[in-house]
Amino acid sequence: MIRISIERANGYEFRIRVRDTDVASFTSDEAPPLGKGRSPSPEALLGAAVGSCLSASLLFCLKKARVDVDSFGAEVGIEHMRNERGRLRIGSIQVALSAHVPPEQRQRYDRCRELFEDFCTVTESVRSGIPVEVTAELNG
């Protein structure tokens, strides 16, 4: 199990630490007017998680298929919407992956393109709707 600790730093800025790892702590912050926007918002972190997971899945497949990747990048877009009660939600996430591969290896690239999404843990979990269990305790 991955464990993450989150502590309020200031206002709507939170310090995030991935426990039991050497990963440096980082912060998230809500955009103005709620927060100061000094760190990625939770929505941006979700988009980064989806985009980086898809990137890693495609690159892993390409490596296994012995496809030479000259350059690789991704762009992620997050669309907001309001639900039936007027609450702000993430309506969609668009991910555009871009890989430059030698022309003679395009067929192997196409094969990976057909397969890689199914191996992305984050994207497929988000798509299927992750169950979230929440408890809120009062201390003091």
C-alpha positions in Angstrom: 0.0 0.0 0.0 1.2 3.5 -0.8 0.8 5.8 2.1 0.7 9.6 1.8 0.7 12.2 4.6 -0.9 15.6 4.0 -0.5 18.5 6.4 -1.9 22.0 6.1 1.0 24.4 5.4 -0.9 27.7 5.1 -4.3 28.6 3.9 -5.3 26.0 1.2 -1.7 25.0 0.7 -0.8 21.4 1.8 2.5 19.7 2.4 2.5 16.2 0.9 4.8 13.4 1.8 5.0 10.0 0.3 5.7 7.9 3.4 8.4 5.2 3.6 10.2 6.6 0.5 13.1 9.0 -0.2 10.7 11.2 -2.3 11.0 14.9 -1.3 7.9 16.4 0.2 6.0 18.8 -2.1 3.0 21.0 -1.9 -0.4 21.5 -3.5 -2.4 24.7 -3.4 -5.8 25.7 -4.7 -6.0 28.4 -7.4 -7.1 31.9 -6.5 -9.4 33.1 -5.1 -9.5 30.2 -2.7 -5.7 29.6 -2.5 -2.6 31.4 -3.8 -1.9 29.0 -6.6 1.8 28.6 -5.6 1.8 24.9 -6.2 -0.1 22.5 -8.4 -3.8 22.1 -7.6 -5.2 18.7 -6.8 -6.8 18.7 -10.3 -3.4 19.4 -11.9 -1.8 16.6 -9.8 -4.5 14.2 -11.0 -3.9 15.2 -14.6 -0.1 14.8 -14.1 -0.7 11.3 -12.6 -2.8 10.3 -15.6 -0.4 11.8 -18.1 2.7 10.4 -16.6 1.2 6.9 -16.1 0.1 6.8 -19.8 3.6 8.1 -20.8 5.3 5.4 -18.8 3.0 2.7 -20.1 3.6 3.6 -23.8 7.4 4.0 -23.3 7.5 0.6 -21.5 5.8 -1.1 -24.4 8.0 0.7 -27.0 11.1 -0.4 -25.1 9.9 -4.0 -25.0 9.1 -3.8 -28.7 12.6 -2.5 -29.3 11.4 0.8 -30.8 13.9 3.6 -30.7 12.2 6.7 -29.3 14.1 9.9 -30.3 11.8 12.2 -28.3 8.7 11.9 -26.3 6.3 14.2 -24.6 2.7 14.6 -23.4 0.2 17.4 -23.0 -2.7 17.1 -20.5 -5.9 19.2 -20.6 -8.5 19.1 -17.8 -12.0 20.3 -18.5 -14.2 21.4 -15.6 -17.9 21.1 -15.4 -20.7 21.4 -12.9 -22.8 18.4 -11.8 -26.5 18.5 -11.4 -26.2 20.1 -7.9 -23.9 22.8 -9.3 -20.7 21.4 -7.8 -17.5 21.8 -9.7 -16.1 18.5 -11.1 -13.5 17.3 -13.5 -15.6 16.7 -16.6 -12.8 15.2 -18.8 -9.1 14.7 -19.1 -7.5 14.9 -22.5 -4.0 13.4 -23.0 -2.0 13.9 -26.2 1.2 11.8 -26.3 3.8 12.5 -28.9 6.6 10.2 -29.8 9.2 10.5 -32.6 10.3 7.1 -33.8 12.2 6.0 -36.9 9.9 5.4 -39.9 10.9 1.7 -40.2 9.7 1.1 -36.6 6.2 2.6 -37.0 4.5 -0.7 -37.3 5.8 -1.8 -33.9 4.8 1.7 -32.6 1.3 1.1 -33.9 1.1 -2.2 -32.1 2.0 -0.6 -28.8 -0.5 2.2 -29.5 -3.2 -0.5 -29.5 -2.1 -2.0 -26.2 -0.5 0.5 -23.8 -3.6 2.1 -22.2 -4.8 -1.1 -20.7 -1.6 -1.3 -18.6 -1.8 2.2 -17.2 -2.9 1.6 -13.6 -4.0 5.2 -12.9 -5.9 5.9 -16.1 -7.8 2.7 -16.1 -8.6 3.1 -12.4 -9.9 6.6 -12.9 -12.0 5.5 -16.0 -13.7 2.7 -14.0 -14.4 5.0 -11.0 -12.2 4.3 -8.0 -14.1 3.7 -4.8 -13.1 6.3 -2.2 -13.6 5.7 1.5 -13.6 8.8 3.7 -13.6 9.3 7.5 -13.5 12.6 9.1 -12.5 12.7 12.8 -12.6 15.6 15.3 -9.5 15.9 17.4 -9.4 17.8 20.6 
